[in-house]
Structures are given as structure tokens and as C-alpha cells.
Amino acid sequence: MRYLVRTSLPLVLAITTLSLRAQGSLLQDIRRDMSAVFADEDLCDAYIARFKEEGTGGSALLLGYSGALRMAKGKHAFDPISKMIHFGAGKDLLEEAIAQDPTNVELRFLRLTIQVNVPRFMNYSDDREADLAIVEHRLPDVKDPVIHERIERFIAKNKAEGKL
């Protein structure tokens, strides 16, 4: 029995490490390409397939990005019913992610960007003020300089345009 534990423990640790490394890579990749998936249907489909393959590993942040991808898929859909189905499924995933980690600045920023850009008739703008307040308040906590700058640019641009 000890032999089994001694020999299988390194294997379990290696698999866990690979899984975490893959999730880190997925997170880096989707962060880089998130705005592009709204413009490029093939890229959007590729990420949806990748999320299906790799999963979210229990990460609220990856769950939120998965939801945003589904919303992007709705933008690419041809018929209005498919658009609504994808948008609604994505919204549910993003809301679930925020419920799991309500103070996560990146999740709040992700929802804020969607709420600012989604057409009004989608009726998805209730949390804009709260999200903006949390994002602005917690912005100094964002350590990733690329994400930090992206947030600052988005807020400045959309305030200047009167969207925030």
C-alpha cells in the first residue's frame, strides 16, 4: 500500500501541475484575445472548443471568461433566437462567476465592458454603476500592468464618450 501511495503521489502532483499550467495559459490567452473574439467568429469558436476541452478548473475568473465567450458567440449567431440563447447562457455563467468571487476586479470589469457595449434592448445594464465603483476602487490592487492599463483606458474612453 505504501508503495502505491509513494509511486502514485508524484503522478497526481504532476497531473495537477500540468492542469494548473494549462489553465494559466488559457487565462493568459483569453485575456489577450477577449476583444478579438467579438469580431472573429472562428477565434470565438476555437476558444469555446478549448474551454470545453480544458474546463475552468473551478476558477471563477475562467468561468466568467467562458460566459463572455458565449455572449460573443451570440453576437456571431445569425438568427435572433440563437443570439438570445447564447447571450443568456453566457450571462448566466458570468453572473455565477461573479457570485463566486464578487470582489474580483477583472470579473467586474468584464461584466462592465459587456454592459457598456451590449444593445439597450438586451436589458443588461443594472450593475454598471456598482461594477464601475468596484473597479475604480480596487484598480490599485490589479498587479498585471496590461490588465491595469486596459481598465484605465476603457474607463477614460467611455467616460469621455458619456457611456459611463
N, CA, C and O of each residue as an XYZ file, in Angstrom:
656
protein
N       0.825     -1.197      0.000
C       0.000      0.000      0.000
C       0.868      1.260      0.000
O       0.614      2.192     -0.763
N       1.904      1.285      0.867
C       2.797      2.443      0.896
C       3.461      2.668     -0.457
O       3.635      3.805     -0.896
N       3.826      1.576     -1.108
C       4.460      1.668     -2.415
C       3.521      2.346     -3.399
O       3.934      3.206     -4.177
N       2.247      1.947     -3.358
C       1.251      2.534     -4.259
C       1.120      4.035     -4.009
O       1.086      4.820     -4.958
N       1.047      4.434     -2.757
C       0.936      5.847     -2.411
C       2.193      6.599     -2.835
O       2.112      7.691     -3.397
N       3.367      6.002     -2.558
C       4.636      6.635     -2.887
C       4.813      6.813     -4.397
O       5.370      7.816     -4.842
N       4.351      5.863     -5.168
C       4.533      5.946     -6.612
C       3.435      6.738     -7.303
O       3.686      7.335     -8.349
N       2.252      6.762     -6.766
C       1.161      7.473     -7.433
C       1.095      8.946     -7.039
O       0.577      9.760     -7.803
N       1.605      9.302     -5.875
C       1.566     10.695     -5.442
C       2.311     11.618     -6.411
O       1.763     12.656     -6.779
N       3.535     11.288     -6.842
C       4.190     12.169     -7.825
C       3.401     12.292     -9.126
O       3.396     13.359     -9.740
N       2.745     11.237     -9.550
C       1.940     11.286    -10.763
C       0.765     12.238    -10.591
O       0.475     13.039    -11.480
N       0.092     12.153     -9.457
C      -1.037     13.044     -9.176
C      -0.558     14.495     -9.138
O      -1.211     15.378     -9.694
N       0.572     14.743     -8.488
C       1.106     16.105     -8.428
C       1.486     16.619     -9.814
O       1.259     17.788    -10.125
N       2.056     15.765    -10.637
C       2.428     16.168    -11.997
C       1.203     16.518    -12.824
O       1.205     17.511    -13.550
N       0.161     15.711    -12.719
C      -1.081     15.972    -13.458
C      -1.714     17.277    -12.986
O      -2.177     18.078    -13.798
N      -1.732     17.487    -11.671
C      -2.295     18.725    -11.121
C      -1.502     19.932    -11.606
O      -2.088     20.950    -11.977
N      -0.185     19.829    -11.607
C       0.661     20.928    -12.060
C       0.414     21.234    -13.534
O       0.315     22.399    -13.918
N       0.314     20.194    -14.358
C       0.036     20.396    -15.778
C      -1.318     21.062    -15.979
O      -1.463     21.944    -16.826
N      -2.307     20.639    -15.201
C      -3.643     21.221    -15.309
C      -3.607     22.706    -14.947
O      -4.199     23.531    -15.642
N      -2.917     23.043    -13.866
C      -2.827     24.439    -13.459
C      -2.058     25.261    -14.487
O      -2.420     26.404    -14.764
N      -0.987     24.680    -15.058
C      -0.215     25.371    -16.080
C      -1.076     25.621    -17.314
O      -1.023     26.699    -17.905
N      -1.873     24.620    -17.702
C      -2.749     24.772    -18.870
C      -3.785     25.854    -18.609
O      -4.086     26.650    -19.499
N      -4.340     25.894    -17.384
C      -5.321     26.926    -17.065
C      -4.681     28.302    -17.093
O      -5.286     29.264    -17.566
N      -3.442     28.401    -16.581
C      -2.733     29.673    -16.621
C      -2.550     30.141    -18.054
O      -2.731     31.319    -18.364
N      -2.194     29.217    -18.913
C      -2.019     29.531    -20.323
C      -3.351     29.942    -20.956
O      -3.407     30.901    -21.725
N      -4.401     29.228    -20.636
C      -5.726     29.563    -21.160
C      -6.125     30.961    -20.690
O      -6.641     31.756    -21.475
N      -5.891     31.258    -19.434
C      -6.232     32.577    -18.907
C      -5.431     33.671    -19.615
O      -5.988     34.699    -19.999
N      -4.137     33.452    -19.784
C      -3.319     34.446    -20.482
C      -3.809     34.640    -21.915
O      -3.899     35.767    -22.402
N      -4.121     33.543    -22.577
C      -4.552     33.614    -23.970
C      -5.891     34.330    -24.117
O      -6.045     35.187    -24.987
N      -6.860     33.982    -23.269
C      -8.183     34.595    -23.404
C      -8.136     36.067    -23.004
O      -8.852     36.890    -23.574
N      -7.300     36.397    -22.033
C      -7.128     37.812    -21.690
C      -6.627     38.594    -22.905
O      -7.112     39.687    -23.197
N      -5.671     38.031    -23.592
C      -5.080     38.691    -24.756
C      -6.102     38.842    -25.890
O      -6.139     39.873    -26.561
N      -6.926     37.816    -26.098
C      -7.789     37.761    -27.278
C      -9.259     38.079    -27.020
O     -10.071     37.980    -27.940
N      -9.625     38.457    -25.800
C     -11.050     38.604    -25.479
C     -11.767     39.568    -26.409
O     -12.852     39.248    -26.895
N     -11.205     40.721    -26.670
C     -11.924     41.663    -27.541
C     -11.997     41.133    -28.968
O     -12.960     41.416    -29.681
N     -10.996     40.371    -29.392
C     -10.978     39.839    -30.759
C     -12.064     38.786    -30.980
O     -12.547     38.633    -32.102
N     -12.460     38.055    -29.926
C     -13.478     37.010    -30.132
C     -14.837     37.609    -30.487
O     -15.681     36.928    -31.069
N     -15.051     38.866    -30.143
C     -16.310     39.512    -30.510
C     -16.335     39.896    -31.986
O     -17.403     40.104    -32.562
N     -15.147     39.989    -32.599
C     -15.062     40.351    -34.016
C     -14.788     39.155    -34.920
O     -15.074     39.212    -36.116
N     -14.244     38.083    -34.377
C     -13.786     36.952    -35.172
C     -14.493     35.665    -34.718
O     -14.166     35.097    -33.676
N     -15.448     35.230    -35.507
C     -16.241     34.050    -35.142
C     -15.390     32.784    -35.045
O     -15.611     31.963    -34.155
N     -14.434     32.616    -35.936
C     -13.583     31.429    -35.891
C     -12.757     31.389    -34.606
O     -12.605     30.332    -33.993
N     -12.233     32.530    -34.207
C     -11.475     32.606    -32.964
C     -12.382     32.310    -31.772
O     -11.992     31.601    -30.844
N     -13.581     32.855    -31.806
C     -14.560     32.604    -30.751
C     -14.846     31.105    -30.637
O     -14.834     30.547    -29.539
N     -15.103     30.460    -31.774
C     -15.383     29.015    -31.778
C     -14.187     28.217    -31.269
O     -14.354     27.226    -30.559
N     -12.991     28.647    -31.630
C     -11.783     27.946    -31.173
C     -11.652     28.028    -29.652
O     -11.290     27.045    -29.006
N     -11.941     29.179    -29.089
C     -11.873     29.313    -27.631
C     -12.983     28.530    -26.938
O     -12.758     27.938    -25.882
N     -14.163     28.521    -27.516
C     -15.247     27.722    -26.920
C     -14.839     26.255    -26.886
O     -15.057     25.575    -25.884
N     -14.248     25.761    -27.974
C     -13.774     24.373    -28.009
C     -12.665     24.147    -26.981
O     -12.622     23.111    -26.318
N     -11.786     25.114    -26.861
C     -10.688     24.975    -25.893
C     -11.222     24.947    -24.463
O     -10.745     24.162    -23.643
N     -12.199     25.788    -24.155
C     -12.793     25.768    -22.822
C     -13.484     24.441    -22.558
O     -13.420     23.923    -21.443
N     -14.148     23.880    -23.571
C     -14.794     22.573    -23.401
C     -13.759     21.502    -23.099
O     -13.993     20.614    -22.280
N     -12.612     21.591    -23.767
C     -11.557     20.603    -23.583
C     -10.832     20.769    -22.250
O     -10.604     19.790    -21.540
N     -10.470     22.006    -21.911
C      -9.656     22.257    -20.731
C     -10.475     22.531    -19.469
O     -10.009     22.278    -18.358
N     -11.686     23.045    -19.638
C     -12.513     23.367    -18.484
C     -12.030     24.615    -17.771
O     -11.102     25.291    -18.215
N     -12.680     24.901    -16.660
C     -12.322     26.085    -15.884
C     -11.575     25.729    -14.615
O     -11.049     26.614    -13.939
N     -11.519     24.458    -14.280
C     -10.774     24.041    -13.094
C     -11.275     24.667    -11.806
O     -10.509     24.814    -10.853
N     -12.537     25.037    -11.761
C     -13.086     25.654    -10.556
C     -12.745     27.130    -10.419
O     -13.063     27.738     -9.397
N     -12.110     27.716    -11.414
C     -11.731     29.118    -11.369
C     -12.917     30.003    -11.750
O     -13.468     29.883    -12.845
N     -13.301     30.886    -10.839
C     -14.389     31.819    -11.131
C     -14.014     32.729    -12.297
O     -14.864     33.078    -13.117
N     -12.749     33.110    -12.367
C     -12.303     34.003    -13.442
C     -12.443     33.326    -14.806
O     -12.934     33.938    -15.754
N     -12.015     32.073    -14.907
C     -12.169     31.353    -16.177
C     -13.643     31.112    -16.489
O     -14.040     31.149    -17.654
N     -14.448     30.868    -15.477
C     -15.893     30.709    -15.690
C     -16.475     32.003    -16.267
O     -17.308     31.967    -17.173
N     -16.034     33.130    -15.742
C     -16.503     34.415    -16.249
C     -16.109     34.639    -17.705
O     -16.913     35.107    -18.511
N     -14.876     34.302    -18.030
C     -14.438     34.431    -19.426
C     -15.206     33.465    -20.323
O     -15.518     33.791    -21.468
N     -15.506     32.291    -19.809
C     -16.304     31.323    -20.572
C     -17.690     31.902    -20.871
O     -18.218     31.735    -21.970
N     -18.260     32.574    -19.893
C     -19.549     33.225    -20.101
C     -19.468     34.335    -21.140
O     -20.351     34.469    -21.987
N     -18.410     35.126    -21.069
C     -18.232     36.201    -22.053
C     -18.079     35.626    -23.457
O     -18.556     36.216    -24.427
N     -17.415     34.478    -23.569
C     -17.285     33.816    -24.875
C     -18.642     33.425    -25.432
O     -18.911     33.602    -26.620
N     -19.497     32.890    -24.564
C     -20.846     32.513    -25.019
C     -21.612     33.739    -25.493
O     -22.356     33.670    -26.471
N     -21.434     34.853    -24.807
C     -22.079     36.088    -25.245
C     -21.545     36.508    -26.608
O     -22.305     36.945    -27.471
N     -20.238     36.375    -26.797
C     -19.637     36.688    -28.102
C     -20.199     35.773    -29.172
O     -20.439     36.214    -30.296
N     -20.413     34.519    -28.848
C     -20.994     33.570    -29.799
C     -22.386     34.060    -30.219
O     -22.775     33.918    -31.378
N     -23.116     34.627    -29.287
C     -24.420     35.197    -29.606
C     -24.322     36.328    -30.613
O     -25.192     36.477    -31.470
N     -23.278     37.114    -30.514
C     -23.086     38.202    -31.475
C     -22.875     37.652    -32.882
O     -23.279     38.280    -33.861
N     -22.247     36.490    -32.989
C     -21.962     35.896    -34.295
C     -23.135     35.089    -34.858
O     -23.157     34.773    -36.048
N     -24.103     34.759    -34.008
C     -25.236     33.953    -34.474
C     -26.060     34.743    -35.488
O     -26.121     35.971    -35.434
N     -26.681     34.031    -36.400
C     -27.445     34.675    -37.467
C     -28.851     35.053    -37.022
O     -29.282     36.190    -37.215
N     -29.561     34.110    -36.431
C     -30.969     34.387    -36.113
C     -31.116     34.927    -34.687
O     -30.320     34.591    -33.809
N     -32.119     35.752    -34.460
C     -32.313     36.394    -33.155
C     -32.491     35.405    -32.002
O     -32.045     35.677    -30.887
N     -33.121     34.290    -32.247
C     -33.325     33.321    -31.164
C     -31.989     32.738    -30.712
O     -31.735     32.624    -29.513
N     -31.141     32.373    -31.658
C     -29.813     31.855    -31.298
C     -28.994     32.921    -30.575
O     -28.272     32.620    -29.625
N     -29.109     34.152    -31.025
C     -28.397     35.244    -30.363
C     -28.800     35.331    -28.890
O     -27.952     35.444    -28.005
N     -30.104     35.277    -28.651
C     -30.616     35.383    -27.279
C     -30.223     34.170    -26.439
O     -29.890     34.316    -25.262
N     -30.258     32.989    -27.026
C     -29.898     31.772    -26.291
C     -28.438     31.837    -25.851
O     -28.123     31.589    -24.687
N     -27.556     32.169    -26.778
C     -26.127     32.256    -26.431
C     -25.868     33.368    -25.416
O     -25.123     33.183    -24.454
N     -26.489     34.517    -25.642
C     -26.291     35.633    -24.724
C     -26.767     35.258    -23.318
O     -26.071     35.505    -22.333
N     -27.949     34.663    -23.235
C     -28.497     34.292    -21.929
C     -27.646     33.258    -21.211
O     -27.433     33.357    -20.002
N     -27.160     32.268    -21.946
C     -26.303     31.243    -21.336
C     -24.994     31.875    -20.852
O     -24.507     31.551    -19.769
N     -24.435     32.765    -21.648
C     -23.204     33.439    -21.251
C     -23.405     34.342    -20.053
O     -22.568     34.397    -19.152
N     -24.514     35.046    -20.052
C     -24.833     35.932    -18.929
C     -24.942     35.120    -17.643
O     -24.430     35.535    -16.603
N     -25.601     33.974    -17.704
C     -25.740     33.122    -16.514
C     -24.379     32.684    -15.985
O     -24.153     32.686    -14.775
N     -23.468     32.306    -16.890
C     -22.129     31.885    -16.467
C     -21.358     33.043    -15.841
O     -20.703     32.874    -14.813
N     -21.436     34.212    -16.459
C     -20.727     35.367    -15.923
C     -21.289     35.764    -14.562
O     -20.530     36.076    -13.644
N     -22.593     35.755    -14.429
C     -23.213     36.092    -13.144
C     -22.842     35.061    -12.069
O     -22.615     35.426    -10.915
N     -22.780     33.790    -12.439
C     -22.365     32.745    -11.498
C     -20.922     32.981    -11.049
O     -20.605     32.834     -9.868
N     -20.060     33.340    -11.977
C     -18.658     33.612    -11.645
C     -18.550     34.776    -10.664
O     -17.781     34.712     -9.705
N     -19.312     35.828    -10.900
C     -19.271     36.992    -10.013
C     -19.855     36.642     -8.646
O     -19.383     37.148     -7.629
N     -20.860     35.796     -8.609
C     -21.407     35.347     -7.323
C     -20.356     34.554     -6.534
O     -20.305     34.630     -5.306
N     -19.522     33.795     -7.250
C     -18.469     33.025     -6.594
C     -17.343     33.912     -6.071
O     -16.732     33.604     -5.047
N     -17.066     35.014     -6.772
C     -15.955     35.899     -6.414
C     -16.367     37.355     -6.640
O     -15.904     37.997     -7.582
N     -17.246     37.873     -5.763
C     -17.860     39.188     -6.010
C     -16.911     40.382     -5.958
O     -17.263     41.455     -6.447
N     -15.736     40.231     -5.387
C     -14.810     41.363     -5.326
C     -13.714     41.284     -6.386
O     -12.782     42.088     -6.371
N     -13.816     40.334     -7.295
C     -12.805     40.183     -8.336
C     -12.925     41.322     -9.344
O     -13.920     41.431    -10.060
N     -11.912     42.157     -9.390
C     -11.926     43.343    -10.251
C     -12.039     42.951    -11.720
O     -12.763     43.592    -12.481
N     -11.334     41.913    -12.116
C     -11.343     41.526    -13.526
C     -12.714     41.018    -13.965
O     -13.150     41.297    -15.082
N     -13.393     40.276    -13.096
C     -14.750     39.817    -13.429
C     -15.705     41.001    -13.525
O     -16.525     41.074    -14.440
N     -15.594     41.915    -12.588
C     -16.460     43.102    -12.613
C     -16.180     43.949    -13.853
O     -17.100     44.490    -14.465
N     -14.898     44.058    -14.219
C     -14.535     44.797    -15.420
C     -15.081     44.103    -16.663
O     -15.578     44.760    -17.578
N     -14.988     42.790    -16.695
C     -15.504     42.028    -17.835
C     -16.998     42.287    -18.010
O     -17.463     42.547    -19.119
N     -17.746     42.215    -16.910
C     -19.188     42.474    -17.000
C     -19.457     43.924    -17.391
O     -20.356     44.197    -18.186
N     -18.686     44.848    -16.838
C     -18.866     46.257    -17.167
C     -18.655     46.504    -18.658
O     -19.436     47.227    -19.277
N     -17.622     45.922    -19.237
C     -17.369     46.122    -20.667
C     -18.510     45.587    -21.511
O     -18.877     46.185    -22.523
N     -19.063     44.477    -21.101
C     -20.188     43.904    -21.848
C     -21.428     44.782    -21.686
O     -22.126     45.057    -22.662
N     -21.702     45.219    -20.466
C     -22.897     46.029    -20.238
C     -22.824     47.373    -20.959
O     -23.848     47.899    -21.395
N     -21.646     47.918    -21.083
C     -21.497     49.191    -21.805
C     -21.722     48.989    -23.302
O     -22.255     49.873    -23.972
N     -21.324     47.846    -23.825
C     -21.358     47.626    -25.274
C     -22.572     46.864    -25.791
O     -22.807     46.847    -27.000
N     -23.331     46.250    -24.937
C     -24.490     45.476    -25.388
C     -25.645     46.432    -25.715
O     -25.817     47.444    -25.036
N     -26.424     46.126    -26.732
C     -27.572     46.992    -27.056
C     -28.549     47.100    -25.876
O     -28.739     46.139    -25.130
N     -29.152     48.252    -25.722
C     -30.066     48.510    -24.597
C     -31.215     47.498    -24.516
O     -31.639     47.126    -23.422
N     -31.719     47.054    -25.674
C     -32.874     46.151    -25.645
C     -32.542     44.799    -25.010
O     -33.446     44.020    -24.710
N     -31.252     44.515    -24.804
C     -30.861     43.272    -24.133
C     -31.110     43.365    -22.626
O     -31.088     42.357    -21.920
N     -31.347     44.586    -22.145
C     -31.693     44.803    -20.739
C     -30.643     44.208    -19.796
O     -30.964     43.479    -18.857
N     -29.392     44.540    -20.073
C     -28.296     44.039    -19.248
C     -27.385     45.202    -18.881
O     -26.268     45.326    -19.383
N     -27.893     46.049    -17.990
C     -27.091     47.203    -17.586
C     -27.285     47.566    -16.120
O     -26.811     48.611    -15.675
N     -27.969     46.727    -15.371
C     -28.305     47.051    -13.988
C     -27.091     47.244    -13.073
O     -27.171     47.978    -12.088
N     -25.984     46.598    -13.388
C     -24.834     46.616    -12.475
C     -23.715     47.556    -12.916
O     -22.623     47.515    -12.349
N     -23.960     48.384    -13.895
C     -22.900     49.253    -14.418
C     -22.303     50.158    -13.351
O     -21.081     50.235    -13.219
N     -23.140     50.837    -12.595
C     -22.644     51.777    -11.588
C     -21.880     51.047    -10.488
O     -20.802     51.483    -10.083
N     -22.434     49.942    -10.007
C     -21.770     49.179     -8.949
C     -20.445     48.599     -9.445
O     -19.439     48.640     -8.737
N     -20.452     48.059    -10.665
C     -19.221     47.499    -11.215
C     -18.159     48.588    -11.394
O     -16.992     48.384    -11.058
N     -18.564     49.729    -11.918
C     -17.620     50.829    -12.109
C     -17.027     51.260    -10.767
O     -15.821     51.484    -10.664
N     -17.864     51.375     -9.750
C     -17.377     51.786     -8.427
C     -16.370     50.773     -7.874
O     -15.329     51.157     -7.339
N     -16.677     49.502     -8.001
C     -15.758     48.464     -7.502
C     -14.463     48.464     -8.297
O     -13.376     48.381     -7.724
N     -14.577     48.557     -9.610
C     -13.383     48.538    -10.457
C     -12.491     49.743    -10.150
O     -11.278     49.593    -10.005
N     -13.076     50.921    -10.050
C     -12.263     52.110     -9.761
C     -11.637     52.035     -8.370
O     -10.480     52.413     -8.184
N     -12.399     51.551     -7.403
C     -11.902     51.462     -6.032
C     -10.780     50.436     -5.899
O      -9.808     50.658     -5.177
N     -10.922     49.323     -6.594
C      -9.957     48.224     -6.454
C      -8.881     48.224     -7.538
O      -8.034     47.331     -7.555
N      -8.894     49.193     -8.432
C      -7.913     49.247     -9.511
C      -6.467     49.215     -9.002
O      -5.633     48.554     -9.621
N      -6.138     49.899     -7.902
C      -4.759     49.823     -7.401
C      -4.323     48.395     -7.022
O      -3.127     48.113     -6.956
N      -5.279     47.507     -6.776
C      -4.953     46.125     -6.422
C      -4.592     45.268     -7.634
O      -4.060     44.169     -7.476
N      -4.874     45.759     -8.835
C      -4.593     44.997    -10.052
C      -3.099     45.052    -10.322
O      -2.546     46.113    -10.611
N      -2.453     43.897    -10.223
C      -0.990     43.835    -10.352
C      -0.527     43.667    -11.791
O       0.580     44.082    -12.134
N      -1.350     43.068    -12.633
C      -0.971     42.856    -14.035
C      -1.015     44.197    -14.760
O      -2.086     44.791    -14.884
N       0.134     44.690    -15.246
C       0.145     46.025    -15.870
C      -0.699     46.119    -17.136
O      -1.244     47.182    -17.430
N      -0.815     45.038    -17.884
C      -1.618     45.060    -19.114
C      -3.101     45.205    -18.767
O      -3.810     46.014    -19.365
N      -3.561     44.417    -17.802
C      -4.970     44.498    -17.371
C      -5.238     45.873    -16.760
O      -6.264     46.493    -17.041
N      -4.316     46.345    -15.929
C      -4.466     47.654    -15.287
C      -4.630     48.756    -16.324
O      -5.528     49.591    -16.215
N      -3.764     48.755    -17.325
C      -3.832     49.774    -18.372
C      -5.111     49.634    -19.204
O      -5.724     50.637    -19.569
N      -5.509     48.407    -19.499
C      -6.732     48.166    -20.275
C      -7.943     48.744    -19.540
O      -8.812     49.366    -20.152
N      -7.991     48.535    -18.234
C      -9.098     49.057    -17.430
C      -9.090     50.587    -17.445
O     -10.125     51.216    -17.662
N      -7.924     51.177    -17.214
C      -7.828     52.638    -17.208
C      -8.271     53.237    -18.544
O      -9.031     54.204    -18.577
N      -7.788     52.653    -19.646
C      -8.155     53.156    -20.985
C      -9.653     53.037    -21.229
O     -10.277     53.965    -21.744
N     -10.230     51.895    -20.860
C     -11.661     51.671    -21.073
C     -12.484     52.708    -20.306
O     -13.407     53.311    -20.853
N     -12.141     52.902    -19.047
C     -12.907     53.839    -18.224
C     -12.777     55.262    -18.778
O     -13.775     55.969    -18.917
N     -11.565     55.674    -19.088
C     -11.351     57.042    -19.605
C     -12.107     57.241    -20.914
O     -12.788     58.251    -21.087
N     -11.994     56.298    -21.829
C     -12.649     56.418    -23.140
C     -14.165     56.482    -22.988
O     -14.818     57.325    -23.602
N     -14.718     55.597    -22.176
C     -16.174     55.529    -22.072
C     -16.746     56.649    -21.223
O     -17.902     57.024    -21.416
N     -15.981     57.195    -20.295
C     -16.425     58.393    -19.590
C     -16.426     59.581    -20.549
O     -17.349     60.396    -20.535
N     -15.400     59.675    -21.373
C     -15.309     60.772    -22.337
C     -16.460     60.720    -23.355
O     -16.936     61.755    -23.824
N     -16.898     59.492    -23.687
C     -17.999     59.314    -24.643
C     -19.378     59.364    -23.976
O     -20.401     59.248    -24.651
N     -19.402     59.536    -22.659
C     -20.666     59.612    -21.938
C     -21.349     58.277    -21.715
O     -22.537     58.237    -21.395
N     -20.623     57.191    -21.876
C     -21.215     55.867    -21.670
C     -21.125     55.410    -20.219
O     -21.836     54.497    -19.798
N     -20.254     56.050    -19.468
C     -20.109     55.723    -18.031
C     -20.337     56.971    -17.205
O     -20.263     56.921    -15.977
